[in-house]
Amino acid sequence: MSELNSKPPLSFWIISILALIWNMNGVISYTRIIFRSDEIFNGFSGPEKEYLAAIPVVISVIFGIYIFAGLSGSLLLLLKRKEAALILLAAFITQIIYQHYFLVTQETIEITSKNLTYSIISIIISFLLVVFASSNHKEDYFN
């Protein structure tokens, strides 16, 4: 089949758009944390303030890579670029490092079922995006 005649299925577009929305939400959360004002910072609980103040720079950088690699990978997926799988894999790996810090290493915030559930769901979605991009990047409609 020629590249002009090969079109991705509707499910490809739906999943890719949902991935973009999911990762845009991550960028919004990241920017709210990194560029927080005193007003926002004062809205956090005591342990949350301690946690945000104690995050090592390297973890903040890894968090940023994870967030922006996820967004870039989602955009590349929408553009049907083969590089999407590699970028989403980088996002997944950095997310595992960040979540390890959050769930295992840090001792400021008590891990509750709410933040544990979000972390696990986030890891699963990230993994599924890597699988999705990897399984689609060999198709005719990818450049």
ZIFENKA-V681676 format. One record per pair of residues at least 12 apart in sequence whose ideal C-beta (glycine too) atoms are under 6 Angstrom apart, sorted by the first residue. I is the first residue (numbers start at 0). J is the second residue. Records with the same first field share a line. If there is no record, write none. Layout:
I: J  J
//
This chain:
0: 139
2: 139
5: 139  140
7: 140
15: 76  77
18: 73  128
19: 73
22: 69  70  73
25: 66
26: 66  70
29: 66
46: 107  108
49: 107
50: 107  108
53: 107
58: 100
61: 93  96  97
62: 97
64: 93
65: 90  93  94  97
68: 86  89  90
69: 90
71: 86
72: 86  87  90
76: 132
79: 140  141  142
81: 136  141
83: 132
84: 132  133  136
87: 128  129  132
88: 129
91: 125  129
94: 125
98: 118
102: 118
//
